Amino acid sequence: MQGWDRIMILNCESRDHAHSIANADPFAEKGYYQDRSILEVEPANADNNYLL
């Protein structure tokens, strides 16, 4: 499936928790993904003025 991008969104307490979940993915364990990035996303809401 070359050229297909995938995204997985996790709600985690920490970056370490996100890594442990991502590493436990059976496809990751088999080396299915060529690369992986874990990014933190901050929600835009009224409390943070929608990140403006």
Backbone as a ProteinNet text record, in pm:
[ID]
protein_1_A
[PRIMARY]
MQGWDRIMILNCESRDHAHSIANADPFAEKGYYQDRSILEVEPANADNNYLL
[TERTIARY]
83.4	0	86.8	177.9	269.5	194.7	232	170.9	47.2	6.6	-109.9	-62.3	-122.8	-91.8	-196.8	-155.1	-245.2	-224.1	-331.2	-323	-395.4	-337.1	-398.8	-399.8	-515.2	-526.5	-548.3	-461.2	-466.9	-488.7	-568.4	-588.2	-508.8	-390.3	-298.1	-258.3	-219	-174	-31.3	48.2	187.5	238.1	352.3	416.9	460.8	507.3	546.7	428.3	312.7	191.6	156.4	166.8	139	236.1	363.8	463	431.4	391.5	363	242	141	23.6	63	135.5	175.7	265.8	355	445.4	373	258.6	182	92.2	82.8	2.8	61.9	-19.1	33.7	103.3	57.3	121.5	259.1	271	400.7	497.1	447	531.3	588.4	514.5	559	637.6	658.5	734	657.8	524.5	440	458.1	474.1	485.2	629.9	649.9	785.2	841.9	758.9	802.6	682.4	711.9	604.6	650	556.4	580.6	469.7	507.8	409	412.6	299.6	287.6	184.2	205.8	107.4	20	-109.5	-205	-278.5	-286	-359.3	-493.9	-603.1	-735.2	-755.6	-820.1	-855.7	-995	-1004.6	-1133.2	-1139.1	-1251.6	-1270.7	-1169.9	-1132.2	-1037	-900.4	-860.6	-729.8	-746.7	-862.4	-893.6	-871.4	-908.2	-900.1	-762.7	-660	-518.7	-485.1	-562.1	-533.8	-433.5
-119.9	0	124.8	128.6	240.9	368.8	478.5	607.2	635.5	540.9	562.6	620.4	729.3	788.6	744.8	728.8	690.9	783.1	802.1	883.7	810.3	815.4	757.3	866.9	894.9	998.7	930.5	962.6	903.1	1012.7	984.8	1077	1020.3	1077.3	1022	1127.1	1076.2	1164.7	1215.5	1141.8	1180.5	1127.4	1179.9	1131.7	985.8	949.9	811.1	716.2	759.3	678	661.1	767.2	759.1	662.8	669.1	577.6	432.7	407.7	269.8	214.6	297	252.6	228.2	322.7	308.7	187.1	161.7	47.2	-85.9	-85	-208.1	-240.5	-151.3	-175.6	-296.3	-397.6	-516.9	-487.5	-387.2	-351.4	-290.2	-208.7	-150.5	-260.5	-357.5	-468.4	-547.4	-556.2	-630.4	-543.5	-413.9	-325	-279.1	-277.8	-240.2	-93.4	-7.1	136.5	171.7	251.2	291.2	392.9	480.9	577.3	618.2	687.2	728.7	853.5	946	1066.7	1077.8	1115.3	1138.9	1287.5	1351	1495	1526.6	1634.2	1680.9	1786.3	1776.2	1870.7	1937.8	2067.9	2142.7	2182.2	2148	2185.2	2336.9	2388.4	2530.5	2544.1	2629.3	2648.6	2788.4	2819.8	2953.2	2980.5	2879.1	2897.2	2945.4	2911.7	2956.8	3050.3	3115.6	3211.6	3150.7	3023.4	2950.3	2957.8	2963.1	2966.5	3086.2	3191.4	3311.4	3400.9
0	0	0	-85.9	-92.4	-127.5	-61.2	-88.7	-5	79.6	165.3	297.5	338.1	468.1	568.7	691.2	798.1	916.7	992.6	1112.2	1224.3	1340.6	1458.8	1564.5	1619.3	1721.1	1855	1951.2	2083.9	2187.2	2285.2	2396.8	2514.5	2539.1	2638.1	2740.5	2856.6	2963.4	2941.3	2863.9	2844	2710.6	2669.1	2546.6	2563.9	2683.7	2709.1	2693.8	2741.7	2727.5	2579.6	2502.4	2358.3	2290.4	2326.9	2269.1	2304.4	2429	2468.7	2394	2371.8	2294.9	2149.2	2091	1950.6	1931	2024.3	2012.6	2028	2096.3	2117.2	1997.9	1902.3	1781.5	1708.8	1678.7	1611.9	1478.9	1406.5	1280.2	1305.4	1410.6	1446.2	1489.5	1565.9	1611.1	1493.6	1383.8	1265.3	1168	1200.7	1113.9	991.4	999.1	886.1	846.9	945.4	917.6	885.2	780.5	742.4	839.9	887.5	987.7	1071.5	1180.1	1270.1	1342.9	1359.1	1437.1	1540.8	1660.5	1764.6	1795.1	1775.8	1793.3	1899.8	1970.8	2068.2	2000.7	2023.8	1966.3	2080.5	2075.5	2176.3	2117.8	2184.8	2132.2	2136.9	2036.2	2032.3	2092.9	2195.3	2260.8	2321.4	2382.4	2439.4	2551.7	2627.2	2737.9	2691.3	2567.8	2516.6	2397	2389.7	2282.6	2145.2	2134.4	2007.1	1942.4	2030.5	1989.5	1900.1	1914	1834.1	1902.1
[MASK]
++++++++++++++++++++++++++++++++++++++++++++++++++++

